Structure formats: structure tokens, C-alpha cells
Amino acid sequence: MLKYNLLSTIYPEDPVITQLFQAYCRTDIPGKELVAVLKQCREMSPLLAIQYMPIIIQVLLELMVARDSKEPGNPSQEAFKALILVLHKYVRHLALPRVRRACSSTRC
């Protein structure tokens, strides 16, 4: 039986998302350092946040349930705040007006 473990060395262009993914991969990261990374989510590019949304949501949800709420800095609470922030970026992006061009029946 073959077992595969996918490892990716490609990180996003946005340094905030890259730091979030790297902090998530570290099992020994102190709570205060993780909180500092999570607070940087405010600086995340909206378009890249939307592009990587499924992965970001998975990371933040795991951090919310896996970390102890009594840890210094409360990383669980900061992960929740970052999740709300990412979802807000998505909603704001959906609210932007879209420019649509007329499409004739023969070509668009």
C-alpha cells in the first residue's frame, strides 16, 4: 500500500499569509509569537486572502480548537478575530460593483 504526503514549497506572494502558514506548520511556536502573526492578518491583501480562503479558514479553525485559551496572548481568540477579518474582506469584495459589458447573442 502506498501512502502519500503532499508537501508544498510554494508560498503565496503575500508575506502575511506566508507567515501564517509557516507559524501554523510550527508545533513549538509560543503563544505570544503566534498572536503577533495572527494580528498581522489585518495587513493581508484582500484578493490573496480570497484566493487562499479555504486554506486560511482551515488553519484558523484548527488554531482555534487546538490551542489552549489560557495560553499567553490567547491565540484561540486571536484566530477567531482573524477569521472574522478574513470573512469581512470576502464580503466587502463581493459588495464591490462589477463592470459588466453587454453581450450580443453571437459573441461576447
ABEGO torsion letter per residue (X at the ends): XBBBBBBBABBBABAAAAAAAAAAABAABBAAAAAAAAAAAAABBAAAAAAAAAAAAAAAAAAAAABBAABBGGAAAAAAAAAAAAAAAAAAAAABBBBBBBBBAABX
